[in-house]
């Protein structure tokens, strides 16, 4: 028997530059509340930013966290503050070491990255579609068009030096074996989606939804 009730909420954090649209195709047995990004301080750390977003979580009722890509890093930081019943991390990093382009940290100093034009942090659609491997090209193009390059630059800089977050939350990971941006994490509660790429939260929404339900059922939630 499910423990979910109308008061149970899964707070969702989207990827870098993305929004609620990436969650619209999911079919989950609970209320999903998307936490909107807010403007970060120029030198604000990921943990500081996450602490502000944690204020959007109502801890008076049972809740969990769902993070996708960059949002997964935020979820791990938020979880250490609000202590959810569980966290679900889709196509998400465990730290900057999970990124498939860590060599950039050696080739480019932080000062040089800061000096790069802000517009460079939102790649052309053709490049992004290759990296994300998306079949939902129109939606991805819309998200790119709406992406705030200033936020994208800040988030990229923070993610490239993120060391991960320590918390005691039960975490369920779902990752595609063809993700070109983030390496699959290590852990027991991990489901690898064969052929899954970075945008599978949309492209493989049915399978992602099924795996989330199975993870939670197995854990007794």
URVENRA-V875105 format. One record per pair of residues at least 12 apart in sequence whose C-alpha atoms are under 10 Angstrom apart, sorted by the first residue. I is the first residue (numbers start at 1). J is the second residue. D is the distance in Angstrom with one decimal. If there is no record, write none. Layout:
# URVENRA-V875105
{{I:J:D} {I:J:D}}
This chain:
# URVENRA-V875105
{{1:217:8.7} {1:220:8.7} {1:221:8.9} {2:29:8.7} {2:216:9.1} {2:217:7.4} {2:220:7.8} {2:221:6.4} {3:29:9.8} {3:30:9.9} {3:62:9.8} {3:216:9.8} {3:217:9.2} {3:220:7.8} {3:221:5.5} {4:29:7.0} {4:30:6.3} {4:31:9.2} {4:62:8.7} {4:63:9.5} {4:221:7.3} {5:29:8.8} {5:30:7.2} {5:31:8.8} {5:62:8.9} {6:29:9.4} {6:30:7.0} {6:31:7.0} {7:30:8.4} {7:31:7.7} {7:60:9.9} {7:61:6.5} {7:62:7.1} {7:63:8.4} {8:29:9.4} {8:30:6.2} {8:31:6.4} {8:32:8.9} {8:61:6.6} {8:62:5.2} {8:63:5.4} {8:64:8.1} {9:29:9.8} {9:30:6.2} {9:31:4.9} {9:32:5.8} {9:33:6.7} {9:57:9.2} {9:58:8.8} {9:59:9.8} {9:61:7.9} {9:62:6.8} {9:63:4.8} {9:64:6.5} {9:65:8.4} {10:28:9.3} {10:29:9.7} {10:30:6.8} {10:31:6.1} {10:32:4.8} {10:33:6.1} {10:34:8.3} {10:57:9.6} {10:62:8.9} {10:63:5.6} {10:64:4.7} {10:65:5.3} {10:66:6.5} {10:84:9.4} {10:85:9.9} {10:86:9.4} {10:87:8.9} {10:88:9.3} {11:31:8.5} {11:32:5.9} {11:33:4.8} {11:34:5.8} {11:35:6.5} {11:56:9.0} {11:57:7.2} {11:58:9.3} {11:63:7.3} {11:64:6.2} {11:65:4.8} {11:66:6.0} {11:67:8.4} {11:75:9.2} {11:84:9.7} {11:87:9.4} {12:32:6.6} {12:33:5.9} {12:34:4.6} {12:35:5.9} {12:36:8.9} {12:64:8.7} {12:65:6.0} {12:66:4.6} {12:67:5.8} {12:68:8.1} {12:71:8.1} {12:72:9.3} {12:75:8.4} {12:87:9.8} {12:88:9.2} {12:89:10.0} {13:33:8.9} {13:34:6.1} {13:35:5.7} {13:36:7.4} {13:37:8.3} {13:53:9.7} {13:65:7.9} {13:66:6.2} {13:67:4.8} {13:68:6.4} {13:69:8.9} {13:70:8.3} {13:71:4.7} {13:72:7.1} {13:73:9.4} {13:74:7.5} {13:75:7.0} {13:89:9.8} {14:34:7.8} {14:35:8.0} {14:36:8.3} {14:37:8.6} {14:66:8.4} {14:67:6.1} {14:68:5.3} {14:69:7.2} {14:70:7.2} {14:71:4.9} {14:72:7.9} {14:74:9.4} {14:75:9.8} {14:90:9.9} {14:201:9.9} {15:37:9.9} {15:67:7.7} {15:68:5.3} {15:69:4.9} {15:70:4.8} {15:71:4.9} {15:72:7.7} {15:73:9.4} {15:74:9.6} {15:90:9.8} {15:91:9.3} {15:92:8.9} {15:199:9.6} {16:37:9.3} {16:68:8.8} {16:69:7.2} {16:70:5.4} {16:71:6.9} {16:72:10.0} {16:122:10.0} {16:143:9.8} {16:144:9.8} {16:147:8.2} {16:148:9.4} {16:151:8.1} {16:152:6.4} {16:153:9.7} {16:155:7.0} {16:156:8.3} {17:37:8.6} {17:70:9.0} {17:71:9.8} {17:122:8.9} {17:143:7.0} {17:144:7.2} {17:145:9.5} {17:146:7.6} {17:147:4.7} {17:148:6.5} {17:149:8.2} {17:150:9.9} {17:151:7.3} {17:152:6.3} {17:155:9.1} {18:36:9.6} {18:37:9.2} {18:68:9.5} {18:69:9.8} {18:70:9.5} {18:71:9.3} {18:140:8.8} {18:142:9.5} {18:143:5.8} {18:144:7.8} {18:146:8.2} {18:147:7.0} {18:148:9.6} {19:34:7.9} {19:35:8.7} {19:36:7.1} {19:37:8.2} {19:143:7.7} {19:146:9.4} {19:147:9.2} {20:32:9.9} {20:33:8.9} {20:34:6.0} {20:35:8.4} {20:36:8.0} {21:34:9.6} {21:139:8.2} {21:140:9.8} {21:142:9.9} {21:143:8.4} {21:202:8.8} {22:68:8.9} {22:139:8.7} {22:140:9.2} {22:143:9.2} {22:199:8.6} {22:200:9.5} {22:201:6.6} {22:202:5.8} {22:203:9.5} {22:205:9.2} {23:66:9.9} {23:68:9.5} {23:201:7.2} {23:202:7.2} {23:205:8.4} {24:201:9.6} {24:202:8.2} {24:205:9.0} {25:201:8.3} {25:202:6.5} {25:203:9.0} {25:204:9.1} {25:205:5.8} {25:206:7.6} {25:208:9.9} {25:209:8.8} {26:201:7.9} {26:202:7.9} {26:204:9.2} {26:205:5.5} {26:206:6.7} {26:207:9.1} {26:208:7.6} {26:209:5.6} {26:210:9.1} {26:212:9.8} {27:205:7.9} {27:206:7.2} {27:207:9.8} {27:208:9.0} {27:209:5.6} {27:210:8.0} {27:212:9.5} {27:213:9.1} {28:206:9.9} {28:208:9.7} {28:209:6.2} {28:210:8.2} {28:212:7.8} {28:213:6.9} {29:209:9.4} {29:212:9.7} {29:213:7.6} {30:63:9.5} {30:64:9.9} {31:63:9.4} {32:63:9.8} {32:64:9.5} {32:65:9.3} {32:66:8.9} {33:56:9.9} {33:57:9.3} {33:65:9.5} {33:66:9.6} {34:56:9.8} {34:65:9.9} {34:66:9.1} {34:67:9.9} {35:53:7.6} {35:54:9.3} {35:56:7.1} {35:57:8.4} {35:71:9.8} {36:53:8.5} {36:56:9.2} {37:49:9.6} {37:53:7.9} {37:71:9.6} {37:151:9.1} {38:52:8.9} {38:53:8.0} {38:151:9.0} {39:148:9.9} {39:150:9.2} {39:151:7.2} {39:154:9.9} {40:52:9.6} {40:150:9.4} {40:151:7.3} {40:154:7.7} {40:155:8.8} {41:151:9.7} {41:154:8.7} {42:150:9.3} {42:151:9.4} {42:153:10.0} {42:154:7.2} {43:154:8.2} {43:157:9.9} {43:158:9.1} {44:154:8.6} {44:155:9.9} {44:158:8.6} {45:154:9.3} {45:155:9.4} {45:157:9.7} {45:158:6.7} {45:159:9.6} {45:161:9.8} {45:162:9.0} {46:73:8.4} {46:74:7.2} {46:77:7.8} {46:78:10.0} {46:154:9.5} {46:155:8.0} {46:157:9.8} {46:158:6.1} {46:159:7.7} {46:161:9.5} {46:162:7.5} {46:164:9.9} {47:73:9.5} {47:74:7.8} {47:76:9.4} {47:77:5.9} {47:78:7.9} {47:80:9.7} {47:81:9.8} {47:158:9.7} {47:162:9.2} {47:164:9.7} {47:165:8.5} {48:77:9.0} {48:78:9.7} {49:74:8.3} {49:77:9.1} {49:78:9.2} {50:71:9.9} {50:73:9.1} {50:74:5.8} {50:75:7.8} {50:76:8.9} {50:77:6.0} {50:78:5.4} {50:79:9.2} {50:80:9.7} {50:81:8.8} {51:74:9.3} {51:77:7.7} {51:78:6.3} {51:79:9.7} {51:80:9.4} {51:81:7.1} {51:82:9.2} {52:78:8.9} {53:74:8.7} {53:75:9.6} {53:77:9.9} {53:78:7.5} {54:74:9.5} {54:75:9.1} {54:77:8.9} {54:78:5.6} {54:79:8.4} {54:80:9.7} {54:81:7.2} {54:82:6.8} {55:78:9.4} {55:81:9.7} {55:82:8.9} {57:78:9.3} {57:82:7.8} {57:84:9.6} {58:82:9.1} {59:82:7.0} {59:83:8.6} {59:84:8.0} {62:84:7.7} {62:85:7.2} {63:82:9.8} {63:83:9.2} {63:84:5.8} {63:85:6.2} {63:86:7.9} {63:87:9.4} {64:79:8.9} {64:82:9.8} {64:83:8.7} {64:84:5.0} {64:85:5.4} {64:86:5.1} {64:87:5.7} {64:88:7.9} {64:169:9.7} {64:170:9.9} {65:78:8.6} {65:79:7.6} {65:82:9.9} {65:83:9.6} {65:84:6.7} {65:85:8.3} {65:86:6.5} {65:87:4.6} {65:88:6.2} {65:89:8.4} {65:169:10.0} {65:171:9.3} {66:86:8.8} {66:87:5.8} {66:88:4.7} {66:89:6.0} {66:90:7.8} {66:171:9.7} {66:172:9.5} {66:212:9.8} {67:87:7.7} {67:88:6.3} {67:89:5.0} {67:90:6.2} {67:91:8.5} {67:92:7.3} {67:173:9.8} {68:88:8.6} {68:89:6.0} {68:90:4.8} {68:91:5.9} {68:92:5.8} {68:93:9.2} {68:174:9.6} {68:198:9.3} {68:199:9.2} {68:200:9.9} {68:201:7.6} {69:89:7.9} {69:90:6.5} {69:91:5.0} {69:92:4.1} {69:93:6.7} {69:175:9.9} {69:181:9.1} {69:182:8.1} {69:198:7.9} {69:199:9.0} {69:201:9.6} {70:89:10.0} {70:90:9.7} {70:91:8.7} {70:92:6.5} {70:93:7.5} {70:155:7.9} {70:156:8.8} {70:159:7.6} {71:89:8.5} {71:90:9.0} {71:91:9.5} {71:92:7.5} {71:93:9.4} {72:87:9.0} {72:88:8.2} {72:89:5.4} {72:90:6.9} {72:91:7.7} {72:92:4.9} {72:93:6.8} {72:94:8.3} {72:173:9.7} {73:89:8.6} {73:92:6.7} {73:93:6.3} {73:94:7.0} {73:95:7.6} {73:96:9.5} {73:159:8.0} {73:162:8.5} {73:163:9.9} {73:164:7.4} {73:165:8.1} {74:92:9.8} {74:159:9.7} {74:164:9.7} {74:165:9.2} {75:87:7.4} {75:88:8.6} {75:89:7.9} {75:92:9.7} {75:165:9.4} {76:88:9.6} {76:89:8.7} {76:92:9.8} {76:93:9.7} {76:94:8.4} {76:164:7.7} {76:165:5.8} {76:166:7.7} {76:167:7.4} {76:169:8.7} {76:171:8.9} {77:164:8.0} {77:165:5.6} {77:166:7.8} {77:167:8.1} {78:165:9.1} {78:167:9.3} {79:165:8.9} {79:166:9.0} {79:167:6.7} {79:168:8.3} {79:169:6.7} {79:170:9.7} {79:171:9.7} {80:165:7.4} {80:166:6.7} {80:167:4.8} {80:168:7.4} {80:169:7.6} {81:167:8.4} {82:169:9.8} {83:167:8.1} {83:168:7.8} {83:169:6.5} {83:170:9.6} {84:168:9.6} {84:169:6.7} {84:170:8.6} {84:171:10.0} {85:169:6.9} {85:170:7.2} {85:171:9.3} {85:221:8.5} {86:168:9.5} {86:169:5.7} {86:170:4.9} {86:171:5.8} {86:172:7.7} {86:216:8.6} {86:219:9.5} {86:221:8.9} {87:169:6.8} {87:170:6.3} {87:171:4.7} {87:172:6.2} {87:173:8.5} {87:216:10.0} {88:170:8.6} {88:171:5.8} {88:172:4.8} {88:173:6.0} {88:174:7.8} {88:189:9.9} {88:212:7.4} {88:215:9.0} {88:216:9.3} {89:171:7.1} {89:172:6.1} {89:173:4.8} {89:174:6.3} {89:175:8.3} {89:190:9.5} {89:212:9.6} {90:172:8.5} {90:173:5.9} {90:174:4.8} {90:175:5.9} {90:176:8.8} {90:190:9.9} {90:191:9.7} {90:198:8.9} {90:199:9.5} {90:200:8.6} {90:201:7.2} {90:208:8.3} {90:212:9.6} {91:173:7.9} {91:174:6.4} {91:175:4.9} {91:176:6.9} {91:177:9.9} {91:179:7.6} {91:181:8.8} {91:182:6.9} {91:183:8.5} {91:184:7.8} {91:185:9.1} {91:192:10.0} {91:196:9.3} {91:197:8.1} {91:198:6.0} {91:199:8.0} {91:200:8.0} {91:201:8.1} {92:173:7.9} {92:174:8.2} {92:175:7.5} {92:181:9.5} {92:182:6.9} {92:183:8.5} {92:184:8.2} {92:185:8.1} {92:198:9.0} {93:159:9.1} {93:162:9.7} {93:164:8.4} {93:173:9.9} {93:175:9.7} {93:181:9.3} {93:182:6.2} {93:183:7.2} {93:184:7.8} {93:185:7.0} {94:162:9.0} {94:163:8.1} {94:164:5.7} {94:165:8.0} {94:182:9.3} {94:183:9.1} {94:184:8.9} {94:185:6.4} {94:186:8.6} {95:159:7.8} {95:160:8.4} {95:161:8.2} {95:162:5.6} {95:163:5.0} {95:164:4.4} {95:165:8.0} {95:182:9.8} {95:185:9.4} {96:158:9.1} {96:159:6.0} {96:160:5.2} {96:161:5.9} {96:162:5.2} {96:163:6.1} {96:164:7.4} {96:182:9.2} {97:159:9.8} {97:160:8.3} {97:161:8.8} {97:162:8.5} {97:163:7.9} {97:164:9.2} {97:182:9.0} {97:183:8.6} {98:160:9.6} {98:164:9.9} {98:181:8.6} {98:182:5.6} {98:183:5.1} {98:184:7.4} {98:185:7.4} {99:159:8.9} {99:160:7.9} {99:180:9.0} {99:181:6.0} {99:182:4.6} {99:183:6.2} {99:184:9.5} {100:179:9.1} {100:180:6.8} {100:181:5.3} {100:182:5.4} {100:183:6.3} {101:160:9.2} {101:180:9.3} {101:181:7.4} {101:182:8.5} {101:183:9.9} {102:160:7.5} {102:161:9.7} {104:160:8.7} {105:157:9.8} {105:160:7.1} {105:161:8.3} {110:157:7.7} {110:160:9.5} {110:161:9.3} {113:153:8.9} {113:156:9.5} {113:157:7.5} {114:153:8.2} {114:154:8.8} {114:157:7.8} {116:153:9.1} {117:149:9.6} {117:150:9.7} {117:153:9.1} {118:148:9.6} {118:149:5.9} {118:150:6.1} {118:151:9.2} {118:152:8.2} {118:153:6.2} {118:154:9.2} {119:148:9.2} {119:149:5.8} {119:150:7.9} {119:152:9.1} {119:153:8.4} {120:149:8.0} {120:152:9.4} {120:153:8.3} {121:147:9.9} {121:148:9.4} {121:149:6.1} {121:150:8.1} {121:151:9.1} {121:152:5.9} {121:153:5.4} {121:154:9.1} {121:155:9.6} {121:156:7.7} {121:157:9.8} {122:144:7.2} {122:145:9.0} {122:147:7.4} {122:148:8.3} {122:149:5.9} {122:150:9.3} {122:151:9.9} {122:152:6.8} {122:153:8.1} {123:144:8.4} {123:149:9.7} {124:141:9.3} {124:144:8.4} {124:145:9.8} {125:137:8.9} {125:140:8.1} {125:141:6.3} {125:142:9.7} {125:144:7.2} {125:145:8.9} {126:141:9.2} {128:140:8.4} {128:141:8.8} {128:144:8.6} {129:141:8.4} {129:198:9.8} {129:199:9.2} {130:180:8.5} {130:197:10.0} {130:198:9.9} {131:179:8.0} {131:180:5.7} {131:181:6.5} {131:197:8.6} {131:198:7.5} {131:199:9.2} {132:178:9.6} {132:179:7.4} {132:180:6.9} {132:181:7.4} {132:196:10.0} {132:197:6.3} {132:198:4.8} {132:199:5.5} {132:200:8.6} {133:178:8.4} {133:179:7.8} {133:180:7.9} {133:181:9.9} {133:195:9.9} {133:196:8.6} {133:197:5.6} {133:198:6.5} {133:199:6.7} {133:200:8.6} {133:203:9.3} {134:196:9.6} {134:197:7.2} {134:198:7.5} {134:199:5.6} {134:200:7.4} {134:202:8.4} {134:203:6.7} {134:204:9.9} {135:197:9.8} {135:199:8.4} {135:200:9.0} {135:202:8.9} {135:203:6.3} {135:204:9.6} {136:199:8.4} {136:200:9.5} {136:202:7.4} {136:203:6.3} {137:203:9.8} {139:202:9.1} {140:199:8.6} {140:202:9.6} {170:189:8.7} {170:219:9.2} {171:187:9.2} {171:188:9.5} {171:189:7.0} {171:190:8.9} {171:215:9.6} {172:187:8.9} {172:188:8.7} {172:189:5.2} {172:190:6.1} {172:191:8.1} {172:211:9.5} {172:212:7.9} {172:215:6.9} {172:216:8.5} {172:219:9.9} {173:185:7.6} {173:186:9.0} {173:187:8.2} {173:188:9.0} {173:189:6.1} {173:190:4.7} {173:191:6.2} {173:192:8.4} {173:211:9.6} {173:212:9.0} {173:215:9.2} {174:189:8.6} {174:190:5.9} {174:191:4.9} {174:192:6.0} {174:193:7.1} {174:196:9.6} {174:200:9.7} {174:201:9.5} {174:208:7.4} {174:211:7.8} {174:212:8.3} {174:215:9.8} {175:190:7.6} {175:191:6.4} {175:192:5.1} {175:193:6.0} {175:194:8.9} {175:195:9.9} {175:196:7.2} {175:197:8.0} {175:198:8.1} {175:200:8.6} {175:201:9.7} {175:208:9.3} {176:191:8.5} {176:192:5.5} {176:193:4.6} {176:194:6.2} {176:195:6.3} {176:196:3.8} {176:197:5.1} {176:198:6.9} {176:199:9.2} {176:200:7.5} {176:201:9.9} {176:204:9.9} {177:191:9.9} {177:192:6.2} {177:193:6.2} {177:194:5.6} {177:195:5.9} {177:196:5.8} {177:197:6.9} {177:198:9.3} {178:192:9.7} {178:193:8.6} {178:194:7.6} {178:195:5.6} {178:196:5.6} {178:197:5.0} {178:198:7.7} {179:193:9.8} {179:195:8.5} {179:196:6.7} {179:197:4.3} {179:198:4.9} {179:199:8.5} {179:200:9.1} {180:197:7.0} {180:198:6.9} {181:197:8.8} {181:198:6.9} {182:197:9.6} {182:198:7.8} {189:215:7.9} {190:211:9.9} {190:215:9.2} {191:208:9.5} {191:211:7.6} {191:212:9.5} {191:215:9.0} {192:211:9.9} {193:207:8.2} {193:208:8.4} {193:211:9.5} {196:208:9.9}}
